């Protein structure tokens, strides 16, 4: 067996503690940044994807109806001009 040098063992313990502390600080910083982004974004008026898709479908339907009405109007105007 090898004898361990107490100074090396203490250094290894110190480095392990520092690595754990650094990992904890990194995790905490990430969580704080995420929370700040949520707070910043929460004040803005964003819509959900579902709401966006619903309004998009409504706009497409209105556009189609508008085109149909324009065709009907053109047909009526052509009948009146005859």
mmCIF file of the N, C-alpha and C atoms, coordinates in Angstrom:
data_MODEL
# 
_entry.id   MODEL 
# 
loop_
_atom_site.group_PDB 
_atom_site.id 
_atom_site.type_symbol 
_atom_site.label_atom_id 
_atom_site.label_alt_id 
_atom_site.label_comp_id 
_atom_site.label_asym_id 
_atom_site.label_entity_id 
_atom_site.label_seq_id 
_atom_site.pdbx_PDB_ins_code 
_atom_site.Cartn_x 
_atom_site.Cartn_y 
_atom_site.Cartn_z 
_atom_site.occupancy 
_atom_site.B_iso_or_equiv 
_atom_site.pdbx_formal_charge 
_atom_site.auth_seq_id 
_atom_site.auth_comp_id 
_atom_site.auth_asym_id 
_atom_site.auth_atom_id 
_atom_site.pdbx_PDB_model_num 
ATOM 1   N N  . UNK A 1 1  ? 0.822   -1.176 0.000   1.00 0.00 ? 1  UNK A N  1 
ATOM 2   C CA . UNK A 1 1  ? 0.000   0.000  0.000   1.00 0.00 ? 1  UNK A CA 1 
ATOM 3   C C  . UNK A 1 1  ? 0.868   1.242  0.000   1.00 0.00 ? 1  UNK A C  1 
ATOM 4   N N  . UNK A 1 2  ? 0.259   2.275  -0.576  1.00 0.00 ? 2  UNK A N  1 
ATOM 5   C CA . UNK A 1 2  ? 0.968   3.538  -0.593  1.00 0.00 ? 2  UNK A CA 1 
ATOM 6   C C  . UNK A 1 2  ? 0.509   4.391  0.584   1.00 0.00 ? 2  UNK A C  1 
ATOM 7   N N  . UNK A 1 3  ? 1.437   5.082  1.137   1.00 0.00 ? 3  UNK A N  1 
ATOM 8   C CA . UNK A 1 3  ? 1.082   6.036  2.183   1.00 0.00 ? 3  UNK A CA 1 
ATOM 9   C C  . UNK A 1 3  ? 0.661   7.338  1.523   1.00 0.00 ? 3  UNK A C  1 
ATOM 10  N N  . UNK A 1 4  ? -0.431  7.908  2.003   1.00 0.00 ? 4  UNK A N  1 
ATOM 11  C CA . UNK A 1 4  ? -0.888  9.173  1.427   1.00 0.00 ? 4  UNK A CA 1 
ATOM 12  C C  . UNK A 1 4  ? -0.268  10.329 2.182   1.00 0.00 ? 4  UNK A C  1 
ATOM 13  N N  . UNK A 1 5  ? 0.143   11.284 1.429   1.00 0.00 ? 5  UNK A N  1 
ATOM 14  C CA . UNK A 1 5  ? 0.684   12.493 2.015   1.00 0.00 ? 5  UNK A CA 1 
ATOM 15  C C  . UNK A 1 5  ? -0.506  13.326 2.503   1.00 0.00 ? 5  UNK A C  1 
ATOM 16  N N  . UNK A 1 6  ? -0.544  13.725 3.778   1.00 0.00 ? 6  UNK A N  1 
ATOM 17  C CA . UNK A 1 6  ? -1.680  14.489 4.300   1.00 0.00 ? 6  UNK A CA 1 
ATOM 18  C C  . UNK A 1 6  ? -1.863  15.826 3.587   1.00 0.00 ? 6  UNK A C  1 
ATOM 19  N N  . UNK A 1 7  ? -0.787  16.378 3.118   1.00 0.00 ? 7  UNK A N  1 
ATOM 20  C CA . UNK A 1 7  ? -0.881  17.652 2.414   1.00 0.00 ? 7  UNK A CA 1 
ATOM 21  C C  . UNK A 1 7  ? -1.599  17.466 1.080   1.00 0.00 ? 7  UNK A C  1 
ATOM 22  N N  . UNK A 1 8  ? -1.308  16.390 0.376   1.00 0.00 ? 8  UNK A N  1 
ATOM 23  C CA . UNK A 1 8  ? -1.972  16.104 -0.899  1.00 0.00 ? 8  UNK A CA 1 
ATOM 24  C C  . UNK A 1 8  ? -3.435  15.772 -0.647  1.00 0.00 ? 8  UNK A C  1 
ATOM 25  N N  . UNK A 1 9  ? -3.705  15.013 0.398   1.00 0.00 ? 9  UNK A N  1 
ATOM 26  C CA . UNK A 1 9  ? -5.084  14.662 0.725   1.00 0.00 ? 9  UNK A CA 1 
ATOM 27  C C  . UNK A 1 9  ? -5.890  15.917 1.048   1.00 0.00 ? 9  UNK A C  1 
ATOM 28  N N  . UNK A 1 10 ? -5.304  16.837 1.793   1.00 0.00 ? 10 UNK A N  1 
ATOM 29  C CA . UNK A 1 10 ? -5.987  18.093 2.105   1.00 0.00 ? 10 UNK A CA 1 
ATOM 30  C C  . UNK A 1 10 ? -6.219  18.912 0.835   1.00 0.00 ? 10 UNK A C  1 
ATOM 31  N N  . UNK A 1 11 ? -5.237  18.925 -0.055  1.00 0.00 ? 11 UNK A N  1 
ATOM 32  C CA . UNK A 1 11 ? -5.374  19.663 -1.310  1.00 0.00 ? 11 UNK A CA 1 
ATOM 33  C C  . UNK A 1 11 ? -6.503  19.069 -2.156  1.00 0.00 ? 11 UNK A C  1 
ATOM 34  N N  . UNK A 1 12 ? -6.579  17.745 -2.217  1.00 0.00 ? 12 UNK A N  1 
ATOM 35  C CA . UNK A 1 12 ? -7.637  17.074 -2.980  1.00 0.00 ? 12 UNK A CA 1 
ATOM 36  C C  . UNK A 1 12 ? -9.005  17.408 -2.387  1.00 0.00 ? 12 UNK A C  1 
ATOM 37  N N  . UNK A 1 13 ? -9.104  17.395 -1.058  1.00 0.00 ? 13 UNK A N  1 
ATOM 38  C CA . UNK A 1 13 ? -10.362 17.760 -0.396  1.00 0.00 ? 13 UNK A CA 1 
ATOM 39  C C  . UNK A 1 13 ? -10.748 19.202 -0.725  1.00 0.00 ? 13 UNK A C  1 
ATOM 40  N N  . UNK A 1 14 ? -9.763  20.082 -0.700  1.00 0.00 ? 14 UNK A N  1 
ATOM 41  C CA . UNK A 1 14 ? -10.007 21.489 -1.017  1.00 0.00 ? 14 UNK A CA 1 
ATOM 42  C C  . UNK A 1 14 ? -10.514 21.650 -2.447  1.00 0.00 ? 14 UNK A C  1 
ATOM 43  N N  . UNK A 1 15 ? -9.870  20.931 -3.366  1.00 0.00 ? 15 UNK A N  1 
ATOM 44  C CA . UNK A 1 15 ? -10.282 21.034 -4.777  1.00 0.00 ? 15 UNK A CA 1 
ATOM 45  C C  . UNK A 1 15 ? -11.687 20.453 -4.982  1.00 0.00 ? 15 UNK A C  1 
ATOM 46  N N  . UNK A 1 16 ? -11.988 19.346 -4.323  1.00 0.00 ? 16 UNK A N  1 
ATOM 47  C CA . UNK A 1 16 ? -13.331 18.770 -4.424  1.00 0.00 ? 16 UNK A CA 1 
ATOM 48  C C  . UNK A 1 16 ? -14.378 19.729 -3.863  1.00 0.00 ? 16 UNK A C  1 
ATOM 49  N N  . UNK A 1 17 ? -14.075 20.353 -2.772  1.00 0.00 ? 17 UNK A N  1 
ATOM 50  C CA . UNK A 1 17 ? -14.989 21.333 -2.191  1.00 0.00 ? 17 UNK A CA 1 
ATOM 51  C C  . UNK A 1 17 ? -15.182 22.522 -3.115  1.00 0.00 ? 17 UNK A C  1 
ATOM 52  N N  . UNK A 1 18 ? -14.084 22.986 -3.714  1.00 0.00 ? 18 UNK A N  1 
ATOM 53  C CA . UNK A 1 18 ? -14.165 24.120 -4.634  1.00 0.00 ? 18 UNK A CA 1 
ATOM 54  C C  . UNK A 1 18 ? -14.991 23.755 -5.863  1.00 0.00 ? 18 UNK A C  1 
ATOM 55  N N  . UNK A 1 19 ? -14.814 22.543 -6.376  1.00 0.00 ? 19 UNK A N  1 
ATOM 56  C CA . UNK A 1 19 ? -15.580 22.105 -7.548  1.00 0.00 ? 19 UNK A CA 1 
ATOM 57  C C  . UNK A 1 19 ? -17.063 22.036 -7.211  1.00 0.00 ? 19 UNK A C  1 
ATOM 58  N N  . UNK A 1 20 ? -17.387 21.524 -6.037  1.00 0.00 ? 20 UNK A N  1 
ATOM 59  C CA . UNK A 1 20 ? -18.794 21.465 -5.616  1.00 0.00 ? 20 UNK A CA 1 
ATOM 60  C C  . UNK A 1 20 ? -19.384 22.851 -5.447  1.00 0.00 ? 20 UNK A C  1 
ATOM 61  N N  . UNK A 1 21 ? -18.610 23.744 -4.856  1.00 0.00 ? 21 UNK A N  1 
ATOM 62  C CA . UNK A 1 21 ? -19.073 25.118 -4.677  1.00 0.00 ? 21 UNK A CA 1 
ATOM 63  C C  . UNK A 1 21 ? -19.291 25.796 -6.018  1.00 0.00 ? 21 UNK A C  1 
ATOM 64  N N  . UNK A 1 22 ? -18.357 25.599 -6.949  1.00 0.00 ? 22 UNK A N  1 
ATOM 65  C CA . UNK A 1 22 ? -18.469 26.195 -8.278  1.00 0.00 ? 22 UNK A CA 1 
ATOM 66  C C  . UNK A 1 22 ? -19.695 25.658 -9.006  1.00 0.00 ? 22 UNK A C  1 
ATOM 67  N N  . UNK A 1 23 ? -19.941 24.351 -8.903  1.00 0.00 ? 23 UNK A N  1 
ATOM 68  C CA . UNK A 1 23 ? -21.115 23.761 -9.547  1.00 0.00 ? 23 UNK A CA 1 
ATOM 69  C C  . UNK A 1 23 ? -22.394 24.343 -8.957  1.00 0.00 ? 23 UNK A C  1 
ATOM 70  N N  . UNK A 1 24 ? -22.425 24.511 -7.651  1.00 0.00 ? 24 UNK A N  1 
ATOM 71  C CA . UNK A 1 24 ? -23.592 25.105 -7.002  1.00 0.00 ? 24 UNK A CA 1 
ATOM 72  C C  . UNK A 1 24 ? -23.801 26.550 -7.417  1.00 0.00 ? 24 UNK A C  1 
ATOM 73  N N  . UNK A 1 25 ? -22.710 27.304 -7.513  1.00 0.00 ? 25 UNK A N  1 
ATOM 74  C CA . UNK A 1 25 ? -22.810 28.699 -7.947  1.00 0.00 ? 25 UNK A CA 1 
ATOM 75  C C  . UNK A 1 25 ? -23.313 28.787 -9.379  1.00 0.00 ? 25 UNK A C  1 
ATOM 76  N N  . UNK A 1 26 ? -22.834 27.891 -10.230 1.00 0.00 ? 26 UNK A N  1 
ATOM 77  C CA . UNK A 1 26 ? -23.272 27.870 -11.625 1.00 0.00 ? 26 UNK A CA 1 
ATOM 78  C C  . UNK A 1 26 ? -24.763 27.577 -11.712 1.00 0.00 ? 26 UNK A C  1 
ATOM 79  N N  . UNK A 1 27 ? -25.201 26.584 -10.974 1.00 0.00 ? 27 UNK A N  1 
ATOM 80  C CA . UNK A 1 27 ? -26.621 26.206 -10.967 1.00 0.00 ? 27 UNK A CA 1 
ATOM 81  C C  . UNK A 1 27 ? -27.473 27.368 -10.452 1.00 0.00 ? 27 UNK A C  1 
ATOM 82  N N  . UNK A 1 28 ? -27.027 28.014 -9.380  1.00 0.00 ? 28 UNK A N  1 
ATOM 83  C CA . UNK A 1 28 ? -27.775 29.132 -8.810  1.00 0.00 ? 28 UNK A CA 1 
ATOM 84  C C  . UNK A 1 28 ? -27.819 30.316 -9.773  1.00 0.00 ? 28 UNK A C  1 
ATOM 85  N N  . UNK A 1 29 ? -26.717 30.604 -10.437 1.00 0.00 ? 29 UNK A N  1 
ATOM 86  C CA . UNK A 1 29 ? -26.683 31.700 -11.409 1.00 0.00 ? 29 UNK A CA 1 
ATOM 87  C C  . UNK A 1 29 ? -27.631 31.418 -12.564 1.00 0.00 ? 29 UNK A C  1 
ATOM 88  N N  . UNK A 1 30 ? -27.658 30.172 -13.037 1.00 0.00 ? 30 UNK A N  1 
ATOM 89  C CA . UNK A 1 30 ? -28.558 29.793 -14.131 1.00 0.00 ? 30 UNK A CA 1 
ATOM 90  C C  . UNK A 1 30 ? -30.022 29.968 -13.719 1.00 0.00 ? 30 UNK A C  1 
ATOM 91  N N  . UNK A 1 31 ? -30.344 29.541 -12.494 1.00 0.00 ? 31 UNK A N  1 
ATOM 92  C CA . UNK A 1 31 ? -31.715 29.671 -11.999 1.00 0.00 ? 31 UNK A CA 1 
ATOM 93  C C  . UNK A 1 31 ? -32.101 31.139 -11.830 1.00 0.00 ? 31 UNK A C  1 
ATOM 94  N N  . UNK A 1 32 ? -31.182 31.949 -11.330 1.00 0.00 ? 32 UNK A N  1 
ATOM 95  C CA . UNK A 1 32 ? -31.457 33.380 -11.182 1.00 0.00 ? 32 UNK A CA 1 
ATOM 96  C C  . UNK A 1 32 ? -31.680 34.042 -12.535 1.00 0.00 ? 32 UNK A C  1 
ATOM 97  N N  . UNK A 1 33 ? -30.856 33.698 -13.521 1.00 0.00 ? 33 UNK A N  1 
ATOM 98  C CA . UNK A 1 33 ? -31.014 34.268 -14.858 1.00 0.00 ? 33 UNK A CA 1 
ATOM 99  C C  . UNK A 1 33 ? -32.354 33.845 -15.459 1.00 0.00 ? 33 UNK A C  1 
ATOM 100 N N  . UNK A 1 34 ? -32.715 32.587 -15.284 1.00 0.00 ? 34 UNK A N  1 
ATOM 101 C CA . UNK A 1 34 ? -33.995 32.093 -15.803 1.00 0.00 ? 34 UNK A CA 1 
ATOM 102 C C  . UNK A 1 34 ? -35.158 32.835 -15.140 1.00 0.00 ? 34 UNK A C  1 
ATOM 103 N N  . UNK A 1 35 ? -35.064 33.053 -13.838 1.00 0.00 ? 35 UNK A N  1 
ATOM 104 C CA . UNK A 1 35 ? -36.129 33.748 -13.104 1.00 0.00 ? 35 UNK A CA 1 
ATOM 105 C C  . UNK A 1 35 ? -36.235 35.199 -13.554 1.00 0.00 ? 35 UNK A C  1 
ATOM 106 N N  . UNK A 1 36 ? -35.111 35.843 -13.767 1.00 0.00 ? 36 UNK A N  1 
ATOM 107 C CA . UNK A 1 36 ? -35.128 37.239 -14.243 1.00 0.00 ? 36 UNK A CA 1 
ATOM 108 C C  . UNK A 1 36 ? -35.732 37.334 -15.642 1.00 0.00 ? 36 UNK A C  1 
ATOM 109 N N  . UNK A 1 37 ? -35.445 36.371 -16.492 1.00 0.00 ? 37 UNK A N  1 
ATOM 110 C CA . UNK A 1 37 ? -36.034 36.372 -17.835 1.00 0.00 ? 37 UNK A CA 1 
ATOM 111 C C  . UNK A 1 37 ? -37.547 36.183 -17.750 1.00 0.00 ? 37 UNK A C  1 
ATOM 112 N N  . UNK A 1 38 ? -38.000 35.294 -16.877 1.00 0.00 ? 38 UNK A N  1 
ATOM 113 C CA . UNK A 1 38 ? -39.438 35.091 -16.704 1.00 0.00 ? 38 UNK A CA 1 
ATOM 114 C C  . UNK A 1 38 ? -40.112 36.378 -16.250 1.00 0.00 ? 38 UNK A C  1 
ATOM 115 N N  . UNK A 1 39 ? -39.475 37.069 -15.298 1.00 0.00 ? 39 UNK A N  1 
ATOM 116 C CA . UNK A 1 39 ? -40.032 38.331 -14.812 1.00 0.00 ? 39 UNK A CA 1 
ATOM 117 C C  . UNK A 1 39 ? -40.073 39.376 -15.923 1.00 0.00 ? 39 UNK A C  1 
ATOM 118 N N  . UNK A 1 40 ? -39.001 39.467 -16.704 1.00 0.00 ? 40 UNK A N  1 
ATOM 119 C CA . UNK A 1 40 ? -38.940 40.456 -17.778 1.00 0.00 ? 40 UNK A CA 1 
ATOM 120 C C  . UNK A 1 40 ? -39.954 40.137 -18.868 1.00 0.00 ? 40 UNK A C  1 
ATOM 121 N N  . UNK A 1 41 ? -40.067 38.872 -19.222 1.00 0.00 ? 41 UNK A N  1 
ATOM 122 C CA . UNK A 1 41 ? -40.987 38.475 -20.284 1.00 0.00 ? 41 UNK A CA 1 
ATOM 123 C C  . UNK A 1 41 ? -42.435 38.505 -19.806 1.00 0.00 ? 41 UNK A C  1 
ATOM 124 N N  . UNK A 1 42 ? -42.651 38.340 -18.508 1.00 0.00 ? 42 UNK A N  1 
ATOM 125 C CA . UNK A 1 42 ? -44.006 38.314 -17.969 1.00 0.00 ? 42 UNK A CA 1 
ATOM 126 C C  . UNK A 1 42 ? -44.733 39.638 -18.135 1.00 0.00 ? 42 UNK A C  1 
ATOM 127 N N  . UNK A 1 43 ? -44.009 40.732 -18.158 1.00 0.00 ? 43 UNK A N  1 
ATOM 128 C CA . UNK A 1 43 ? -44.630 42.038 -18.312 1.00 0.00 ? 43 UNK A CA 1 
ATOM 129 C C  . UNK A 1 43 ? -45.030 42.346 -19.741 1.00 0.00 ? 43 UNK A C  1 
ATOM 130 N N  . UNK A 1 44 ? -44.566 41.564 -20.673 1.00 0.00 ? 44 UNK A N  1 
ATOM 131 C CA . UNK A 1 44 ? -44.879 41.798 -22.085 1.00 0.00 ? 44 UNK A CA 1 
ATOM 132 C C  . UNK A 1 44 ? -46.135 41.037 -22.463 1.00 0.00 ? 44 UNK A C  1 
ATOM 133 N N  . UNK A 1 45 ? -46.821 41.557 -23.457 1.00 0.00 ? 45 UNK A N  1 
ATOM 134 C CA . UNK A 1 45 ? -48.071 40.934 -23.899 1.00 0.00 ? 45 UNK A CA 1 
ATOM 135 C C  . UNK A 1 45 ? -47.798 39.955 -25.042 1.00 0.00 ? 45 UNK A C  1 
ATOM 136 N N  . UNK A 1 46 ? -47.377 38.776 -24.708 1.00 0.00 ? 46 UNK A N  1 
ATOM 137 C CA . UNK A 1 46 ? -47.164 37.737 -25.697 1.00 0.00 ? 46 UNK A CA 1 
ATOM 138 C C  . UNK A 1 46 ? -48.394 36.849 -25.751 1.00 0.00 ? 46 UNK A C  1 
ATOM 139 N N  . UNK A 1 47 ? -48.628 36.264 -26.908 1.00 0.00 ? 47 UNK A N  1 
ATOM 140 C CA . UNK A 1 47 ? -49.736 35.322 -27.043 1.00 0.00 ? 47 UNK A CA 1 
ATOM 141 C C  . UNK A 1 47 ? -49.164 33.914 -27.099 1.00 0.00 ? 47 UNK A C  1 
ATOM 142 N N  . UNK A 1 48 ? -49.991 32.956 -26.735 1.00 0.00 ? 48 UNK A N  1 
ATOM 143 C CA . UNK A 1 48 ? -49.552 31.572 -26.804 1.00 0.00 ? 48 UNK A CA 1 
ATOM 144 C C  . UNK A 1 48 ? -49.579 31.104 -28.252 1.00 0.00 ? 48 UNK A C  1 
ATOM 145 N N  . UNK A 1 49 ? -48.936 30.016 -28.514 1.00 0.00 ? 49 UNK A N  1 
ATOM 146 C CA . UNK A 1 49 ? -48.900 29.459 -29.867 1.00 0.00 ? 49 UNK A CA 1 
ATOM 147 C C  . UNK A 1 49 ? -50.307 29.094 -30.320 1.00 0.00 ? 49 UNK A C  1 
ATOM 148 N N  . UNK A 1 50 ? -51.091 28.551 -29.388 1.00 0.00 ? 50 UNK A N  1 
ATOM 149 C CA . UNK A 1 50 ? -52.461 28.150 -29.710 1.00 0.00 ? 50 UNK A CA 1 
ATOM 150 C C  . UNK A 1 50 ? -53.306 29.360 -30.116 1.00 0.00 ? 50 UNK A C  1 
ATOM 151 N N  . UNK A 1 51 ? -53.178 30.452 -29.372 1.00 0.00 ? 51 UNK A N  1 
ATOM 152 C CA . UNK A 1 51 ? -53.910 31.671 -29.719 1.00 0.00 ? 51 UNK A CA 1 
ATOM 153 C C  . UNK A 1 51 ? -53.474 32.204 -31.076 1.00 0.00 ? 51 UNK A C  1 
ATOM 154 N N  . UNK A 1 52 ? -52.168 32.178 -31.333 1.00 0.00 ? 52 UNK A N  1 
ATOM 155 C CA . UNK A 1 52 ? -51.648 32.650 -32.611 1.00 0.00 ? 52 UNK A CA 1 
ATOM 156 C C  . UNK A 1 52 ? -52.209 31.836 -33.765 1.00 0.00 ? 52 UNK A C  1 
ATOM 157 N N  . UNK A 1 53 ? -52.189 30.516 -33.619 1.00 0.00 ? 53 UNK A N  1 
ATOM 158 C CA . UNK A 1 53 ? -52.692 29.648 -34.684 1.00 0.00 ? 53 UNK A CA 1 
ATOM 159 C C  . UNK A 1 53 ? -54.190 29.870 -34.916 1.00 0.00 ? 53 UNK A C  1 
ATOM 160 N N  . UNK A 1 54 ? -54.950 30.105 -33.844 1.00 0.00 ? 54 UNK A N  1 
ATOM 161 C CA . UNK A 1 54 ? -56.385 30.356 -33.973 1.00 0.00 ? 54 UNK A CA 1 
ATOM 162 C C  . UNK A 1 54 ? -56.642 31.638 -34.761 1.00 0.00 ? 54 UNK A C  1 
ATOM 163 N N  . UNK A 1 55 ? -55.937 32.701 -34.411 1.00 0.00 ? 55 UNK A N  1 
ATOM 164 C CA . UNK A 1 55 ? -56.113 33.981 -35.109 1.00 0.00 ? 55 UNK A CA 1 
ATOM 165 C C  . UNK A 1 55 ? -55.629 33.872 -36.549 1.00 0.00 ? 55 UNK A C  1 
ATOM 166 N N  . UNK A 1 56 ? -54.575 33.113 -36.772 1.00 0.00 ? 56 UNK A N  1 
ATOM 167 C CA . UNK A 1 56 ? -54.062 32.912 -38.129 1.00 0.00 ? 56 UNK A CA 1 
ATOM 168 C C  . UNK A 1 56 ? -55.105 32.213 -38.999 1.00 0.00 ? 56 UNK A C  1 
ATOM 169 N N  . UNK A 1 57 ? -55.760 31.191 -38.428 1.00 0.00 ? 57 UNK A N  1 
ATOM 170 C CA . UNK A 1 57 ? -56.816 30.482 -39.167 1.00 0.00 ? 57 UNK A CA 1 
ATOM 171 C C  . UNK A 1 57 ? -58.001 31.401 -39.435 1.00 0.00 ? 57 UNK A C  1 
ATOM 172 N N  . UNK A 1 58 ? -58.348 32.231 -38.453 1.00 0.00 ? 58 UNK A N  1 
ATOM 173 C CA . UNK A 1 58 ? -59.454 33.176 -38.641 1.00 0.00 ? 58 UNK A CA 1 
ATOM 174 C C  . UNK A 1 58 ? -59.130 34.170 -39.762 1.00 0.00 ? 58 UNK A C  1 
ATOM 175 N N  . UNK A 1 59 ? -57.902 34.640 -39.809 1.00 0.00 ? 59 UNK A N  1 
ATOM 176 C CA . UNK A 1 59 ? -57.498 35.588 -40.848 1.00 0.00 ? 59 UNK A CA 1 
ATOM 177 C C  . UNK A 1 59 ? -57.524 34.935 -42.220 1.00 0.00 ? 59 UNK A C  1 
ATOM 178 N N  . UNK A 1 60 ? -57.101 33.674 -42.307 1.00 0.00 ? 60 UNK A N  1 
ATOM 179 C CA . UNK A 1 60 ? -57.126 32.964 -43.596 1.00 0.00 ? 60 UNK A CA 1 
ATOM 180 C C  . UNK A 1 60 ? -58.564 32.789 -44.073 1.00 0.00 ? 60 UNK A C  1 
ATOM 181 N N  . UNK A 1 61 ? -59.473 32.443 -43.157 1.00 0.00 ? 61 UNK A N  1 
ATOM 182 C CA . UNK A 1 61 ? -60.882 32.279 -43.516 1.00 0.00 ? 61 UNK A CA 1 
ATOM 183 C C  . UNK A 1 61 ? -61.478 33.608 -43.960 1.00 0.00 ? 61 UNK A C  1 
ATOM 184 N N  . UNK A 1 62 ? -61.161 34.685 -43.262 1.00 0.00 ? 62 UNK A N  1 
ATOM 185 C CA . UNK A 1 62 ? -61.662 36.012 -43.643 1.00 0.00 ? 62 UNK A CA 1 
ATOM 186 C C  . UNK A 1 62 ? -61.131 36.417 -45.009 1.00 0.00 ? 62 UNK A C  1 
ATOM 187 N N  . UNK A 1 63 ? -59.875 36.085 -45.292 1.00 0.00 ? 63 UNK A N  1 
ATOM 188 C CA . UNK A 1 63 ? -59.293 36.398 -46.595 1.00 0.00 ? 63 UNK A CA 1 
ATOM 189 C C  . UNK A 1 63 ? -60.018 35.646 -47.706 1.00 0.00 ? 63 UNK A C  1 
ATOM 190 N N  . UNK A 1 64 ? -60.313 34.371 -47.468 1.00 0.00 ? 64 UNK A N  1 
ATOM 191 C CA . UNK A 1 64 ? -61.042 33.571 -48.467 1.00 0.00 ? 64 UNK A CA 1 
ATOM 192 C C  . UNK A 1 64 ? -62.437 34.143 -48.703 1.00 0.00 ? 64 UNK A C  1 
ATOM 193 N N  . UNK A 1 65 ? -63.135 34.493 -47.613 1.00 0.00 ? 65 UNK A N  1 
ATOM 194 C CA . UNK A 1 65 ? -64.467 35.070 -47.740 1.00 0.00 ? 65 UNK A CA 1 
ATOM 195 C C  . UNK A 1 65 ? -64.409 36.395 -48.486 1.00 0.00 ? 65 UNK A C  1 
ATOM 196 N N  . UNK A 1 66 ? -63.379 37.177 -48.227 1.00 0.00 ? 66 UNK A N  1 
ATOM 197 C CA . UNK A 1 66 ? -63.206 38.452 -48.909 1.00 0.00 ? 66 UNK A CA 1 
ATOM 198 C C  . UNK A 1 66 ? -63.014 38.247 -50.409 1.00 0.00 ? 66 UNK A C  1 
ATOM 199 N N  . UNK A 1 67 ? -62.216 37.246 -50.771 1.00 0.00 ? 67 UNK A N  1 
ATOM 200 C CA . UNK A 1 67 ? -62.001 36.955 -52.195 1.00 0.00 ? 67 UNK A CA 1 
ATOM 201 C C  . UNK A 1 67 ? -63.299 36.500 -52.860 1.00 0.00 ? 67 UNK A C  1 
ATOM 202 N N  . UNK A 1 68 ? -64.082 35.656 -52.167 1.00 0.00 ? 68 UNK A N  1 
ATOM 203 C CA . UNK A 1 68 ? -65.362 35.207 -52.710 1.00 0.00 ? 68 UNK A CA 1 
ATOM 204 C C  . UNK A 1 68 ? -66.319 36.376 -52.900 1.00 0.00 ? 68 UNK A C  1 
ATOM 205 N N  . UNK A 1 69 ? -66.375 37.260 -51.909 1.00 0.00 ? 69 UNK A N  1 
ATOM 206 C CA . UNK A 1 69 ? -67.253 38.425 -52.025 1.00 0.00 ? 69 UNK A CA 1 
ATOM 207 C C  . UNK A 1 69 ? -66.804 39.352 -53.147 1.00 0.00 ? 69 UNK A C  1 
ATOM 208 N N  . UNK A 1 70 ? -65.506 39.496 -53.332 1.00 0.00 ? 70 UNK A N  1 
ATOM 209 C CA . UNK A 1 70 ? -64.990 40.332 -54.424 1.00 0.00 ? 70 UNK A CA 1 
ATOM 210 C C  . UNK A 1 70 ? -65.395 39.747 -55.771 1.00 0.00 ? 70 UNK A C  1 
ATOM 211 N N  . UNK A 1 71 ? -65.347 38.410 -55.889 1.00 0.00 ? 71 UNK A N  1 
ATOM 212 C CA . UNK A 1 71 ? -65.774 37.768 -57.138 1.00 0.00 ? 71 UNK A CA 1 
ATOM 213 C C  . UNK A 1 71 ? -67.273 37.982 -57.373 1.00 0.00 ? 71 UNK A C  1 
ATOM 214 N N  . UNK A 1 72 ? -68.071 37.840 -56.321 1.00 0.00 ? 72 UNK A N  1 
ATOM 215 C CA . UNK A 1 72 ? -69.517 38.051 -56.447 1.00 0.00 ? 72 UNK A CA 1 
ATOM 216 C C  . UNK A 1 72 ? -69.827 39.497 -56.833 1.00 0.00 ? 72 UNK A C  1 
ATOM 217 N N  . UNK A 1 73 ? -69.107 40.435 -56.228 1.00 0.00 ? 73 UNK A N  1 
ATOM 218 C CA . UNK A 1 73 ? -69.308 41.841 -56.546 1.00 0.00 ? 73 UNK A CA 1 
ATOM 219 C C  . UNK A 1 73 ? -68.956 42.131 -57.998 1.00 0.00 ? 73 UNK A C  1 
ATOM 220 N N  . UNK A 1 74 ? -67.864 41.548 -58.458 1.00 0.00 ? 74 UNK A N  1 
ATOM 221 C CA . UNK A 1 74 ? -67.456 41.735 -59.847 1.00 0.00 ? 74 UNK A CA 1 
ATOM 222 C C  . UNK A 1 74 ? -68.525 41.179 -60.786 1.00 0.00 ? 74 UNK A C  1 
ATOM 223 N N  . UNK A 1 75 ? -69.065 40.007 -60.439 1.00 0.00 ? 75 UNK A N  1 
ATOM 224 C CA . UNK A 1 75 ? -70.113 39.402 -61.268 1.00 0.00 ? 75 UNK A CA 1 
ATOM 225 C C  . UNK A 1 75 ? -71.363 40.273 -61.282 1.00 0.00 ? 75 UNK A C  1 
ATOM 226 N N  . UNK A 1 76 ? -71.772 40.785 -60.137 1.00 0.00 ? 76 UNK A N  1 
ATOM 227 C CA . UNK A 1 76 ? -72.965 41.660 -60.062 1.00 0.00 ? 76 UNK A CA 1 
ATOM 228 C C  . UNK A 1 76 ? -72.758 42.962 -60.835 1.00 0.00 ? 76 UNK A C  1 
ATOM 229 N N  . UNK A 1 77 ? -71.580 43.517 -60.699 1.00 0.00 ? 77 UNK A N  1 
ATOM 230 C CA . UNK A 1 77 ? -71.294 44.754 -61.426 1.00 0.00 ? 77 UNK A CA 1 
ATOM 231 C C  . UNK A 1 77 ? -71.309 44.526 -62.929 1.00 0.00 ? 77 UNK A C  1 
ATOM 232 N N  . UNK A 1 78 ? -70.797 43.369 -63.357 1.00 0.00 ? 78 UNK A N  1 
ATOM 233 C CA . UNK A 1 78 ? -70.807 43.087 -64.800 1.00 0.00 ? 78 UNK A CA 1 
ATOM 234 C C  . UNK A 1 78 ? -72.231 42.881 -65.295 1.00 0.00 ? 78 UNK A C  1 
ATOM 235 N N  . UNK A 1 79 ? -73.105 42.288 -64.467 1.00 0.00 ? 79 UNK A N  1 
ATOM 236 C CA . UNK A 1 79 ? -74.518 42.129 -64.857 1.00 0.00 ? 79 UNK A CA 1 
ATOM 237 C C  . UNK A 1 79 ? -75.224 43.471 -64.935 1.00 0.00 ? 79 UNK A C  1 
ATOM 238 N N  . UNK A 1 80 ? -74.921 44.368 -64.008 1.00 0.00 ? 80 UNK A N  1 
ATOM 239 C CA . UNK A 1 80 ? -75.556 45.679 -64.013 1.00 0.00 ? 80 UNK A CA 1 
ATOM 240 C C  . UNK A 1 80 ? -75.107 46.538 -65.188 1.00 0.00 ? 80 UNK A C  1 
ATOM 241 N N  . UNK A 1 81 ? -73.882 46.377 -65.593 1.00 0.00 ? 81 UNK A N  1 
ATOM 242 C CA . UNK A 1 81 ? -73.380 47.201 -66.703 1.00 0.00 ? 81 UNK A CA 1 
ATOM 243 C C  . UNK A 1 81 ? -73.919 46.745 -68.057 1.00 0.00 ? 81 UNK A C  1 
ATOM 244 N N  . UNK A 1 82 ? -74.519 45.562 -68.144 1.00 0.00 ? 82 UNK A N  1 
ATOM 245 C CA . UNK A 1 82 ? -75.051 45.051 -69.417 1.00 0.00 ? 82 UNK A CA 1 
ATOM 246 C C  . UNK A 1 82 ? -76.353 45.647 -69.729 1.00 0.00 ? 82 UNK A C  1 
# 
